[in-house]
């Protein structure tokens, strides 16, 4: 794995730099808990947290994800 190249505006300036892209899978019912954990533990003042809803997928896989996160 390598960091991604990020371009962003922060405190009125355009900045660039390396960042790590992290994808986390969880069940809908655990999302709020996960978001709170990231905000409390991430070093950035405003971490990028994006929530994507799954519109479909293999029933077997979706059941497995649901089982894994309890």
PDB file of N, H, CA, C and O in Angstrom:
ATOM      1  N   UNK A   1       0.835  -1.188   0.000  1.00  0.00           N
ATOM      2  CA  UNK A   1       0.000   0.000   0.000  1.00  0.00           C
ATOM      3  C   UNK A   1       0.872   1.240   0.000  1.00  0.00           C
ATOM      4  O   UNK A   1       1.944   1.284   0.603  1.00  0.00           O
ATOM      5  N   UNK A   2       0.371   2.240  -0.696  1.00  0.00           N
ATOM      6  H   UNK A   2      -0.500   2.204  -1.186  1.00  0.00           H
ATOM      7  CA  UNK A   2       1.053   3.526  -0.735  1.00  0.00           C
ATOM      8  C   UNK A   2       0.047   4.630  -0.456  1.00  0.00           C
ATOM      9  O   UNK A   2      -1.151   4.458  -0.682  1.00  0.00           O
ATOM     10  N   UNK A   3       0.532   5.756   0.031  1.00  0.00           N
ATOM     11  H   UNK A   3       1.505   5.895   0.215  1.00  0.00           H
ATOM     12  CA  UNK A   3      -0.395   6.872   0.258  1.00  0.00           C
ATOM     13  C   UNK A   3      -0.903   7.433  -1.071  1.00  0.00           C
ATOM     14  O   UNK A   3      -0.280   7.251  -2.117  1.00  0.00           O
ATOM     15  N   UNK A   4      -2.033   8.110  -1.006  1.00  0.00           N
ATOM     16  H   UNK A   4      -2.538   8.258  -0.156  1.00  0.00           H
ATOM     17  CA  UNK A   4      -2.584   8.804  -2.171  1.00  0.00           C
ATOM     18  C   UNK A   4      -2.091  10.244  -2.139  1.00  0.00           C
ATOM     19  O   UNK A   4      -1.651  10.726  -1.095  1.00  0.00           O
ATOM     20  N   UNK A   5      -2.161  10.924  -3.260  1.00  0.00           N
ATOM     21  H   UNK A   5      -2.519  10.533  -4.107  1.00  0.00           H
ATOM     22  CA  UNK A   5      -1.785  12.335  -3.335  1.00  0.00           C
ATOM     23  C   UNK A   5      -3.071  13.143  -3.148  1.00  0.00           C
ATOM     24  O   UNK A   5      -4.015  13.003  -3.926  1.00  0.00           O
ATOM     25  N   UNK A   6      -3.103  13.965  -2.142  1.00  0.00           N
ATOM     26  H   UNK A   6      -2.336  14.078  -1.510  1.00  0.00           H
ATOM     27  CA  UNK A   6      -4.305  14.713  -1.807  1.00  0.00           C
ATOM     28  C   UNK A   6      -4.108  16.203  -2.075  1.00  0.00           C
ATOM     29  O   UNK A   6      -3.062  16.766  -1.751  1.00  0.00           O
ATOM     30  N   UNK A   7      -5.124  16.837  -2.670  1.00  0.00           N
ATOM     31  H   UNK A   7      -5.973  16.379  -2.933  1.00  0.00           H
ATOM     32  CA  UNK A   7      -5.149  18.285  -2.877  1.00  0.00           C
ATOM     33  C   UNK A   7      -6.395  18.795  -2.166  1.00  0.00           C
ATOM     34  O   UNK A   7      -7.498  18.315  -2.428  1.00  0.00           O
ATOM     35  N   UNK A   8      -6.231  19.747  -1.283  1.00  0.00           N
ATOM     36  H   UNK A   8      -5.335  20.136  -1.070  1.00  0.00           H
ATOM     37  CA  UNK A   8      -7.363  20.199  -0.471  1.00  0.00           C
ATOM     38  C   UNK A   8      -7.171  21.655  -0.050  1.00  0.00           C
ATOM     39  O   UNK A   8      -6.061  22.184  -0.091  1.00  0.00           O
ATOM     40  N   UNK A   9      -8.250  22.280   0.348  1.00  0.00           N
ATOM     41  H   UNK A   9      -9.152  21.850   0.381  1.00  0.00           H
ATOM     42  CA  UNK A   9      -8.202  23.650   0.860  1.00  0.00           C
ATOM     43  C   UNK A   9      -8.301  23.571   2.384  1.00  0.00           C
ATOM     44  O   UNK A   9      -9.209  22.943   2.927  1.00  0.00           O
ATOM     45  N   UNK A  10      -7.354  24.216   3.060  1.00  0.00           N
ATOM     46  H   UNK A  10      -6.616  24.726   2.618  1.00  0.00           H
ATOM     47  CA  UNK A  10      -7.354  24.230   4.518  1.00  0.00           C
ATOM     48  C   UNK A  10      -6.919  25.594   5.007  1.00  0.00           C
ATOM     49  O   UNK A  10      -5.854  26.084   4.632  1.00  0.00           O
ATOM     50  N   UNK A  11      -7.731  26.202   5.836  1.00  0.00           N
ATOM     51  H   UNK A  11      -8.597  25.804   6.140  1.00  0.00           H
ATOM     52  CA  UNK A  11      -7.462  27.511   6.420  1.00  0.00           C
ATOM     53  C   UNK A  11      -7.130  28.544   5.337  1.00  0.00           C
ATOM     54  O   UNK A  11      -6.189  29.327   5.467  1.00  0.00           O
ATOM     55  N   UNK A  12      -7.936  28.522   4.258  1.00  0.00           N
ATOM     56  H   UNK A  12      -8.700  27.887   4.152  1.00  0.00           H
ATOM     57  CA  UNK A  12      -7.815  29.515   3.204  1.00  0.00           C
ATOM     58  C   UNK A  12      -6.722  29.254   2.179  1.00  0.00           C
ATOM     59  O   UNK A  12      -6.539  30.064   1.271  1.00  0.00           O
ATOM     60  N   UNK A  13      -5.993  28.158   2.293  1.00  0.00           N
ATOM     61  H   UNK A  13      -6.142  27.499   3.031  1.00  0.00           H
ATOM     62  CA  UNK A  13      -4.912  27.859   1.364  1.00  0.00           C
ATOM     63  C   UNK A  13      -5.149  26.511   0.689  1.00  0.00           C
ATOM     64  O   UNK A  13      -5.708  25.592   1.287  1.00  0.00           O
ATOM     65  N   UNK A  14      -4.713  26.407  -0.573  1.00  0.00           N
ATOM     66  H   UNK A  14      -4.259  27.154  -1.060  1.00  0.00           H
ATOM     67  CA  UNK A  14      -4.729  25.119  -1.256  1.00  0.00           C
ATOM     68  C   UNK A  14      -3.443  24.401  -0.867  1.00  0.00           C
ATOM     69  O   UNK A  14      -2.348  24.950  -0.990  1.00  0.00           O
ATOM     70  N   UNK A  15      -3.590  23.191  -0.406  1.00  0.00           N
ATOM     71  H   UNK A  15      -4.480  22.745  -0.306  1.00  0.00           H
ATOM     72  CA  UNK A  15      -2.447  22.409   0.050  1.00  0.00           C
ATOM     73  C   UNK A  15      -2.432  21.061  -0.657  1.00  0.00           C
ATOM     74  O   UNK A  15      -3.449  20.611  -1.186  1.00  0.00           O
ATOM     75  N   UNK A  16      -1.284  20.433  -0.659  1.00  0.00           N
ATOM     76  H   UNK A  16      -0.459  20.798  -0.229  1.00  0.00           H
ATOM     77  CA  UNK A  16      -1.149  19.096  -1.211  1.00  0.00           C
ATOM     78  C   UNK A  16      -0.302  18.265  -0.253  1.00  0.00           C
ATOM     79  O   UNK A  16       0.472  18.797   0.542  1.00  0.00           O
ATOM     80  N   UNK A  17      -0.465  16.978  -0.347  1.00  0.00           N
ATOM     81  H   UNK A  17      -1.094  16.546  -0.993  1.00  0.00           H
ATOM     82  CA  UNK A  17       0.351  16.117   0.496  1.00  0.00           C
ATOM     83  C   UNK A  17      -0.132  14.682   0.443  1.00  0.00           C
ATOM     84  O   UNK A  17      -1.205  14.395  -0.088  1.00  0.00           O
ATOM     85  N   UNK A  18       0.661  13.790   0.991  1.00  0.00           N
ATOM     86  H   UNK A  18       1.532  14.023   1.422  1.00  0.00           H
ATOM     87  CA  UNK A  18       0.266  12.381   1.014  1.00  0.00           C
ATOM     88  C   UNK A  18      -0.735  12.109   2.132  1.00  0.00           C
ATOM     89  O   UNK A  18      -0.639  12.680   3.219  1.00  0.00           O
ATOM     90  N   UNK A  19      -1.679  11.246   1.857  1.00  0.00           N
ATOM     91  H   UNK A  19      -1.757  10.783   0.974  1.00  0.00           H
ATOM     92  CA  UNK A  19      -2.638  10.782   2.864  1.00  0.00           C
ATOM     93  C   UNK A  19      -2.899   9.305   2.586  1.00  0.00           C
ATOM     94  O   UNK A  19      -2.621   8.813   1.493  1.00  0.00           O
ATOM     95  N   UNK A  20      -3.421   8.621   3.557  1.00  0.00           N
ATOM     96  H   UNK A  20      -3.647   9.021   4.445  1.00  0.00           H
ATOM     97  CA  UNK A  20      -3.792   7.219   3.399  1.00  0.00           C
ATOM     98  C   UNK A  20      -5.300   7.129   3.253  1.00  0.00           C
ATOM     99  O   UNK A  20      -6.043   7.723   4.035  1.00  0.00           O
ATOM    100  N   UNK A  21      -5.751   6.384   2.250  1.00  0.00           N
ATOM    101  H   UNK A  21      -5.148   5.902   1.615  1.00  0.00           H
ATOM    102  CA  UNK A  21      -7.176   6.151   2.041  1.00  0.00           C
ATOM    103  C   UNK A  21      -7.552   4.866   2.766  1.00  0.00           C
ATOM    104  O   UNK A  21      -6.968   3.812   2.515  1.00  0.00           O
ATOM    105  N   UNK A  22      -8.514   4.953   3.651  1.00  0.00           N
ATOM    106  H   UNK A  22      -8.988   5.810   3.855  1.00  0.00           H
ATOM    107  CA  UNK A  22      -8.951   3.805   4.429  1.00  0.00           C
ATOM    108  C   UNK A  22     -10.427   3.547   4.162  1.00  0.00           C
ATOM    109  O   UNK A  22     -11.251   4.456   4.269  1.00  0.00           O
ATOM    110  N   UNK A  23     -10.754   2.330   3.821  1.00  0.00           N
ATOM    111  H   UNK A  23     -10.085   1.591   3.735  1.00  0.00           H
ATOM    112  CA  UNK A  23     -12.146   1.931   3.628  1.00  0.00           C
ATOM    113  C   UNK A  23     -12.509   0.964   4.756  1.00  0.00           C
ATOM    114  O   UNK A  23     -11.813  -0.025   4.986  1.00  0.00           O
ATOM    115  N   UNK A  24     -13.596   1.261   5.447  1.00  0.00           N
ATOM    116  H   UNK A  24     -14.161   2.065   5.260  1.00  0.00           H
ATOM    117  CA  UNK A  24     -14.059   0.417   6.551  1.00  0.00           C
ATOM    118  C   UNK A  24     -15.465  -0.054   6.229  1.00  0.00           C
ATOM    119  O   UNK A  24     -16.324   0.746   5.860  1.00  0.00           O
ATOM    120  N   UNK A  25     -15.699  -1.342   6.367  1.00  0.00           N
ATOM    121  H   UNK A  25     -15.001  -1.992   6.667  1.00  0.00           H
ATOM    122  CA  UNK A  25     -17.036  -1.899   6.150  1.00  0.00           C
ATOM    123  C   UNK A  25     -17.670  -2.175   7.507  1.00  0.00           C
ATOM    124  O   UNK A  25     -17.037  -2.745   8.397  1.00  0.00           O
ATOM    125  N   UNK A  26     -18.918  -1.768   7.654  1.00  0.00           N
ATOM    126  H   UNK A  26     -19.432  -1.305   6.931  1.00  0.00           H
ATOM    127  CA  UNK A  26     -19.646  -2.064   8.880  1.00  0.00           C
ATOM    128  C   UNK A  26     -21.135  -2.136   8.570  1.00  0.00           C
ATOM    129  O   UNK A  26     -21.573  -1.766   7.481  1.00  0.00           O
ATOM    130  N   UNK A  27     -21.886  -2.604   9.515  1.00  0.00           N
ATOM    131  H   UNK A  27     -21.531  -2.905  10.400  1.00  0.00           H
ATOM    132  CA  UNK A  27     -23.340  -2.673   9.368  1.00  0.00           C
ATOM    133  C   UNK A  27     -23.935  -1.294   9.638  1.00  0.00           C
ATOM    134  O   UNK A  27     -23.366  -0.494  10.381  1.00  0.00           O
ATOM    135  N   UNK A  28     -25.070  -1.033   9.033  1.00  0.00           N
ATOM    136  H   UNK A  28     -25.531  -1.683   8.430  1.00  0.00           H
ATOM    137  CA  UNK A  28     -25.771   0.246   9.198  1.00  0.00           C
ATOM    138  C   UNK A  28     -25.930   0.602  10.674  1.00  0.00           C
ATOM    139  O   UNK A  28     -25.712   1.748  11.067  1.00  0.00           O
ATOM    140  N   UNK A  29     -26.305  -0.366  11.476  1.00  0.00           N
ATOM    141  H   UNK A  29     -26.482  -1.297  11.157  1.00  0.00           H
ATOM    142  CA  UNK A  29     -26.573  -0.094  12.900  1.00  0.00           C
ATOM    143  C   UNK A  29     -25.311   0.273  13.685  1.00  0.00           C
ATOM    144  O   UNK A  29     -25.418   0.782  14.801  1.00  0.00           O
ATOM    145  N   UNK A  30     -24.113   0.027  13.126  1.00  0.00           N
ATOM    146  H   UNK A  30     -24.027  -0.386  12.220  1.00  0.00           H
ATOM    147  CA  UNK A  30     -22.870   0.342  13.824  1.00  0.00           C
ATOM    148  C   UNK A  30     -22.209   1.626  13.325  1.00  0.00           C
ATOM    149  O   UNK A  30     -21.167   2.029  13.842  1.00  0.00           O
ATOM    150  N   UNK A  31     -22.813   2.274  12.315  1.00  0.00           N
ATOM    151  H   UNK A  31     -23.660   1.947  11.895  1.00  0.00           H
ATOM    152  CA  UNK A  31     -22.176   3.430  11.688  1.00  0.00           C
ATOM    153  C   UNK A  31     -21.912   4.575  12.673  1.00  0.00           C
ATOM    154  O   UNK A  31     -20.801   5.102  12.717  1.00  0.00           O
ATOM    155  N   UNK A  32     -22.898   4.957  13.445  1.00  0.00           N
ATOM    156  H   UNK A  32     -23.801   4.528  13.409  1.00  0.00           H
ATOM    157  CA  UNK A  32     -22.743   6.097  14.364  1.00  0.00           C
ATOM    158  C   UNK A  32     -21.612   5.847  15.350  1.00  0.00           C
ATOM    159  O   UNK A  32     -20.820   6.747  15.632  1.00  0.00           O
ATOM    160  N   UNK A  33     -21.534   4.638  15.873  1.00  0.00           N
ATOM    161  H   UNK A  33     -22.177   3.907  15.644  1.00  0.00           H
ATOM    162  CA  UNK A  33     -20.466   4.270  16.802  1.00  0.00           C
ATOM    163  C   UNK A  33     -19.094   4.391  16.114  1.00  0.00           C
ATOM    164  O   UNK A  33     -18.145   4.907  16.704  1.00  0.00           O
ATOM    165  N   UNK A  34     -19.000   3.917  14.878  1.00  0.00           N
ATOM    166  H   UNK A  34     -19.771   3.497  14.399  1.00  0.00           H
ATOM    167  CA  UNK A  34     -17.753   3.991  14.129  1.00  0.00           C
ATOM    168  C   UNK A  34     -17.352   5.441  13.857  1.00  0.00           C
ATOM    169  O   UNK A  34     -16.190   5.807  14.032  1.00  0.00           O
ATOM    170  N   UNK A  35     -18.299   6.255  13.433  1.00  0.00           N
ATOM    171  H   UNK A  35     -19.243   5.958  13.291  1.00  0.00           H
ATOM    172  CA  UNK A  35     -18.008   7.665  13.162  1.00  0.00           C
ATOM    173  C   UNK A  35     -17.497   8.369  14.416  1.00  0.00           C
ATOM    174  O   UNK A  35     -16.524   9.120  14.349  1.00  0.00           O
ATOM    175  N   UNK A  36     -18.128   8.140  15.534  1.00  0.00           N
ATOM    176  H   UNK A  36     -18.918   7.530  15.588  1.00  0.00           H
ATOM    177  CA  UNK A  36     -17.682   8.757  16.799  1.00  0.00           C
ATOM    178  C   UNK A  36     -16.256   8.324  17.141  1.00  0.00           C
ATOM    179  O   UNK A  36     -15.438   9.134  17.577  1.00  0.00           O
ATOM    180  N   UNK A  37     -15.974   7.049  16.939  1.00  0.00           N
ATOM    181  H   UNK A  37     -16.638   6.391  16.585  1.00  0.00           H
ATOM    182  CA  UNK A  37     -14.636   6.524  17.241  1.00  0.00           C
ATOM    183  C   UNK A  37     -13.577   7.199  16.358  1.00  0.00           C
ATOM    184  O   UNK A  37     -12.519   7.593  16.849  1.00  0.00           O
ATOM    185  N   UNK A  38     -13.861   7.331  15.074  1.00  0.00           N
ATOM    186  H   UNK A  38     -14.721   7.011  14.675  1.00  0.00           H
ATOM    187  CA  UNK A  38     -12.915   7.980  14.165  1.00  0.00           C
ATOM    188  C   UNK A  38     -12.690   9.424  14.581  1.00  0.00           C
ATOM    189  O   UNK A  38     -11.545   9.865  14.677  1.00  0.00           O
ATOM    190  N   UNK A  39     -13.752  10.162  14.828  1.00  0.00           N
ATOM    191  H   UNK A  39     -14.682   9.803  14.750  1.00  0.00           H
ATOM    192  CA  UNK A  39     -13.621  11.569  15.214  1.00  0.00           C
ATOM    193  C   UNK A  39     -12.839  11.736  16.512  1.00  0.00           C
ATOM    194  O   UNK A  39     -12.064  12.681  16.653  1.00  0.00           O
ATOM    195  N   UNK A  40     -13.036  10.832  17.450  1.00  0.00           N
ATOM    196  H   UNK A  40     -13.666  10.064  17.336  1.00  0.00           H
ATOM    197  CA  UNK A  40     -12.357  10.933  18.743  1.00  0.00           C
ATOM    198  C   UNK A  40     -10.876  10.558  18.664  1.00  0.00           C
ATOM    199  O   UNK A  40     -10.081  11.005  19.490  1.00  0.00           O
ATOM    200  N   UNK A  41     -10.502   9.747  17.683  1.00  0.00           N
ATOM    201  H   UNK A  41     -11.148   9.384  17.012  1.00  0.00           H
ATOM    202  CA  UNK A  41      -9.142   9.217  17.643  1.00  0.00           C
ATOM    203  C   UNK A  41      -8.292   9.673  16.461  1.00  0.00           C
ATOM    204  O   UNK A  41      -7.092   9.401  16.432  1.00  0.00           O
ATOM    205  N   UNK A  42      -8.877  10.347  15.502  1.00  0.00           N
ATOM    206  H   UNK A  42      -9.852  10.567  15.525  1.00  0.00           H
ATOM    207  CA  UNK A  42      -8.133  10.777  14.319  1.00  0.00           C
ATOM    208  C   UNK A  42      -7.360  12.048  14.621  1.00  0.00           C
ATOM    209  O   UNK A  42      -7.874  12.926  15.315  1.00  0.00           O
ATOM    210  N   UNK A  43      -6.131  12.171  14.117  1.00  0.00           N
ATOM    211  H   UNK A  43      -5.713  11.458  13.554  1.00  0.00           H
ATOM    212  CA  UNK A  43      -5.346  13.369  14.421  1.00  0.00           C
ATOM    213  C   UNK A  43      -5.808  14.633  13.687  1.00  0.00           C
ATOM    214  O   UNK A  43      -5.460  15.738  14.103  1.00  0.00           O
ATOM    215  N   UNK A  44      -6.584  14.493  12.607  1.00  0.00           N
ATOM    216  H   UNK A  44      -6.866  13.595  12.269  1.00  0.00           H
ATOM    217  CA  UNK A  44      -7.046  15.676  11.871  1.00  0.00           C
ATOM    218  C   UNK A  44      -8.190  16.347  12.622  1.00  0.00           C
ATOM    219  O   UNK A  44      -9.000  15.681  13.267  1.00  0.00           O
ATOM    220  N   UNK A  45      -8.246  17.667  12.529  1.00  0.00           N
ATOM    221  H   UNK A  45      -7.588  18.208  12.005  1.00  0.00           H
ATOM    222  CA  UNK A  45      -9.365  18.409  13.116  1.00  0.00           C
ATOM    223  C   UNK A  45     -10.671  18.030  12.423  1.00  0.00           C
ATOM    224  O   UNK A  45     -11.712  17.910  13.069  1.00  0.00           O
ATOM    225  N   UNK A  46     -10.611  17.845  11.118  1.00  0.00           N
ATOM    226  H   UNK A  46      -9.766  17.943  10.593  1.00  0.00           H
ATOM    227  CA  UNK A  46     -11.782  17.471  10.330  1.00  0.00           C
ATOM    228  C   UNK A  46     -11.427  16.274   9.444  1.00  0.00           C
ATOM    229  O   UNK A  46     -11.091  16.459   8.274  1.00  0.00           O
ATOM    230  N   UNK A  47     -11.497  15.057   9.977  1.00  0.00           N
ATOM    231  H   UNK A  47     -11.770  14.907  10.927  1.00  0.00           H
ATOM    232  CA  UNK A  47     -11.189  13.896   9.129  1.00  0.00           C
ATOM    233  C   UNK A  47     -12.269  13.701   8.068  1.00  0.00           C
ATOM    234  O   UNK A  47     -13.439  14.015   8.287  1.00  0.00           O
ATOM    235  N   UNK A  48     -11.856  13.178   6.921  1.00  0.00           N
ATOM    236  H   UNK A  48     -10.905  12.922   6.743  1.00  0.00           H
ATOM    237  CA  UNK A  48     -12.825  12.899   5.860  1.00  0.00           C
ATOM    238  C   UNK A  48     -13.534  11.594   6.198  1.00  0.00           C
ATOM    239  O   UNK A  48     -12.926  10.524   6.203  1.00  0.00           O
ATOM    240  N   UNK A  49     -14.813  11.698   6.477  1.00  0.00           N
ATOM    241  H   UNK A  49     -15.308  12.567   6.473  1.00  0.00           H
ATOM    242  CA  UNK A  49     -15.650  10.532   6.760  1.00  0.00           C
ATOM    243  C   UNK A  49     -16.793  10.570   5.762  1.00  0.00           C
ATOM    244  O   UNK A  49     -17.613  11.488   5.781  1.00  0.00           O
ATOM    245  N   UNK A  50     -16.846   9.581   4.898  1.00  0.00           N
ATOM    246  H   UNK A  50     -16.180   8.835   4.882  1.00  0.00           H
ATOM    247  CA  UNK A  50     -17.872   9.514   3.867  1.00  0.00           C
ATOM    248  C   UNK A  50     -18.620   8.199   4.033  1.00  0.00           C
ATOM    249  O   UNK A  50     -18.015   7.130   4.110  1.00  0.00           O
ATOM    250  N   UNK A  51     -19.919   8.293   4.085  1.00  0.00           N
ATOM    251  H   UNK A  51     -20.410   9.162   4.023  1.00  0.00           H
ATOM    252  CA  UNK A  51     -20.767   7.112   4.276  1.00  0.00           C
ATOM    253  C   UNK A  51     -21.410   6.739   2.940  1.00  0.00           C
ATOM    254  O   UNK A  51     -22.088   7.558   2.321  1.00  0.00           O
ATOM    255  N   UNK A  52     -21.195   5.519   2.511  1.00  0.00           N
ATOM    256  H   UNK A  52     -20.644   4.854   3.014  1.00  0.00           H
ATOM    257  CA  UNK A  52     -21.769   5.026   1.265  1.00  0.00           C
ATOM    258  C   UNK A  52     -22.771   3.925   1.588  1.00  0.00           C
ATOM    259  O   UNK A  52     -22.438   2.956   2.271  1.00  0.00           O
ATOM    260  N   UNK A  53     -23.972   4.072   1.107  1.00  0.00           N
ATOM    261  H   UNK A  53     -24.243   4.859   0.553  1.00  0.00           H
ATOM    262  CA  UNK A  53     -25.002   3.068   1.327  1.00  0.00           C
ATOM    263  C   UNK A  53     -24.921   2.026   0.226  1.00  0.00           C
ATOM    264  O   UNK A  53     -24.792   2.370  -0.948  1.00  0.00           O
ATOM    265  N   UNK A  54     -24.995   0.773   0.593  1.00  0.00           N
ATOM    266  H   UNK A  54     -25.100   0.494   1.547  1.00  0.00           H
ATOM    267  CA  UNK A  54     -24.958  -0.311  -0.383  1.00  0.00           C
ATOM    268  C   UNK A  54     -26.355  -0.464  -0.971  1.00  0.00           C
ATOM    269  O   UNK A  54     -27.318  -0.738  -0.255  1.00  0.00           O
ATOM    270  N   UNK A  55     -26.449  -0.285  -2.281  1.00  0.00           N
ATOM    271  H   UNK A  55     -25.666  -0.063  -2.863  1.00  0.00           H
ATOM    272  CA  UNK A  55     -27.735  -0.398  -2.969  1.00  0.00           C
ATOM    273  C   UNK A  55     -28.054  -1.844  -3.320  1.00  0.00           C
ATOM    274  O   UNK A  55     -29.210  -2.177  -3.581  1.00  0.00           O
ATOM    275  N   UNK A  56     -27.058  -2.691  -3.329  1.00  0.00           N
ATOM    276  H   UNK A  56     -26.119  -2.420  -3.116  1.00  0.00           H
ATOM    277  CA  UNK A  56     -27.272  -4.091  -3.662  1.00  0.00           C
ATOM    278  C   UNK A  56     -25.974  -4.841  -3.548  1.00  0.00           C
ATOM    279  O   UNK A  56     -24.916  -4.261  -3.304  1.00  0.00           O
ATOM    280  N   UNK A  57     -26.069  -6.131  -3.726  1.00  0.00           N
ATOM    281  H   UNK A  57     -26.929  -6.603  -3.923  1.00  0.00           H
ATOM    282  CA  UNK A  57     -24.888  -6.982  -3.647  1.00  0.00           C
ATOM    283  C   UNK A  57     -25.292  -8.419  -3.441  1.00  0.00           C
ATOM    284  O   UNK A  57     -26.471  -8.737  -3.288  1.00  0.00           O
ATOM    285  N   UNK A  58     -24.317  -9.266  -3.438  1.00  0.00           N
ATOM    286  H   UNK A  58     -23.359  -9.007  -3.562  1.00  0.00           H
ATOM    287  CA  UNK A  58     -24.551 -10.686  -3.204  1.00  0.00           C
ATOM    288  C   UNK A  58     -25.172 -10.882  -1.821  1.00  0.00           C
ATOM    289  O   UNK A  58     -24.614 -10.415  -0.828  1.00  0.00           O
ATOM    290  N   UNK A  59     -26.286 -11.546  -1.742  1.00  0.00           N
ATOM    291  H   UNK A  59     -26.739 -11.926  -2.549  1.00  0.00           H
ATOM    292  CA  UNK A  59     -26.958 -11.792  -0.459  1.00  0.00           C
ATOM    293  C   UNK A  59     -26.009 -12.517   0.485  1.00  0.00           C
ATOM    294  O   UNK A  59     -25.964 -12.209   1.676  1.00  0.00           O
ATOM    295  N   UNK A  60     -25.251 -13.477  -0.038  1.00  0.00           N
ATOM    296  H   UNK A  60     -25.288 -13.726  -1.006  1.00  0.00           H
ATOM    297  CA  UNK A  60     -24.312 -14.244   0.787  1.00  0.00           C
ATOM    298  C   UNK A  60     -23.268 -13.306   1.406  1.00  0.00           C
ATOM    299  O   UNK A  60     -22.961 -13.412   2.593  1.00  0.00           O
ATOM    300  N   UNK A  61     -22.731 -12.399   0.606  1.00  0.00           N
ATOM    301  H   UNK A  61     -22.980 -12.313  -0.359  1.00  0.00           H
ATOM    302  CA  UNK A  61     -21.724 -11.468   1.116  1.00  0.00           C
ATOM    303  C   UNK A  61     -22.330 -10.498   2.123  1.00  0.00           C
ATOM    304  O   UNK A  61     -21.747 -10.269   3.183  1.00  0.00           O
ATOM    305  N   UNK A  62     -23.479  -9.930   1.811  1.00  0.00           N
ATOM    306  H   UNK A  62     -23.952 -10.116   0.950  1.00  0.00           H
ATOM    307  CA  UNK A  62     -24.111  -8.986   2.725  1.00  0.00           C
ATOM    308  C   UNK A  62     -24.471  -9.642   4.048  1.00  0.00           C
ATOM    309  O   UNK A  62     -24.339  -9.019   5.102  1.00  0.00           O
ATOM    310  N   UNK A  63     -24.924 -10.890   4.009  1.00  0.00           N
ATOM    311  H   UNK A  63     -25.031 -11.396   3.153  1.00  0.00           H
ATOM    312  CA  UNK A  63     -25.201 -11.630   5.248  1.00  0.00           C
ATOM    313  C   UNK A  63     -23.925 -11.846   6.042  1.00  0.00           C
ATOM    314  O   UNK A  63     -23.925 -11.753   7.269  1.00  0.00           O
ATOM    315  N   UNK A  64     -22.824 -12.140   5.329  1.00  0.00           N
ATOM    316  H   UNK A  64     -22.824 -12.216   4.332  1.00  0.00           H
ATOM    317  CA  UNK A  64     -21.538 -12.373   5.993  1.00  0.00           C
ATOM    318  C   UNK A  64     -21.067 -11.099   6.689  1.00  0.00           C
ATOM    319  O   UNK A  64     -20.628 -11.152   7.838  1.00  0.00           O
ATOM    320  N   UNK A  65     -21.152  -9.959   6.009  1.00  0.00           N
ATOM    321  H   UNK A  65     -21.508  -9.916   5.075  1.00  0.00           H
ATOM    322  CA  UNK A  65     -20.759  -8.678   6.630  1.00  0.00           C
ATOM    323  C   UNK A  65     -21.608  -8.430   7.878  1.00  0.00           C
ATOM    324  O   UNK A  65     -21.083  -8.062   8.929  1.00  0.00           O
ATOM    325  N   UNK A  66     -22.910  -8.633   7.756  1.00  0.00           N
ATOM    326  H   UNK A  66     -23.336  -8.932   6.902  1.00  0.00           H
ATOM    327  CA  UNK A  66     -23.811  -8.418   8.890  1.00  0.00           C
ATOM    328  C   UNK A  66     -23.440  -9.323  10.064  1.00  0.00           C
ATOM    329  O   UNK A  66     -23.475  -8.892  11.216  1.00  0.00           O
ATOM    330  N   UNK A  67     -23.092 -10.550   9.779  1.00  0.00           N
ATOM    331  H   UNK A  67     -23.063 -10.900   8.843  1.00  0.00           H
ATOM    332  CA  UNK A  67     -22.713 -11.509  10.818  1.00  0.00           C
ATOM    333  C   UNK A  67     -21.401 -11.103  11.486  1.00  0.00           C
ATOM    334  O   UNK A  67     -21.256 -11.234  12.701  1.00  0.00           O
ATOM    335  N   UNK A  68     -20.455 -10.616  10.704  1.00  0.00           N
ATOM    336  H   UNK A  68     -20.573 -10.509   9.717  1.00  0.00           H
ATOM    337  CA  UNK A  68     -19.133 -10.246  11.207  1.00  0.00           C
ATOM    338  C   UNK A  68     -19.181  -9.088  12.196  1.00  0.00           C
ATOM    339  O   UNK A  68     -18.439  -9.080  13.179  1.00  0.00           O
ATOM    340  N   UNK A  69     -20.033  -8.127  11.949  1.00  0.00           N
ATOM    341  H   UNK A  69     -20.636  -8.133  11.151  1.00  0.00           H
ATOM    342  CA  UNK A  69     -20.057  -6.936  12.803  1.00  0.00           C
ATOM    343  C   UNK A  69     -21.065  -7.059  13.941  1.00  0.00           C
ATOM    344  O   UNK A  69     -21.191  -6.164  14.778  1.00  0.00           O
ATOM    345  N   UNK A  70     -21.755  -8.145  13.958  1.00  0.00           N
ATOM    346  H   UNK A  70     -21.653  -8.872  13.279  1.00  0.00           H
ATOM    347  CA  UNK A  70     -22.658  -8.442  15.059  1.00  0.00           C
ATOM    348  C   UNK A  70     -23.666  -7.405  15.284  1.00  0.00           C
ATOM    349  O   UNK A  70     -24.493  -7.533  16.187  1.00  0.00           O
TER     350      UNK A  70
END
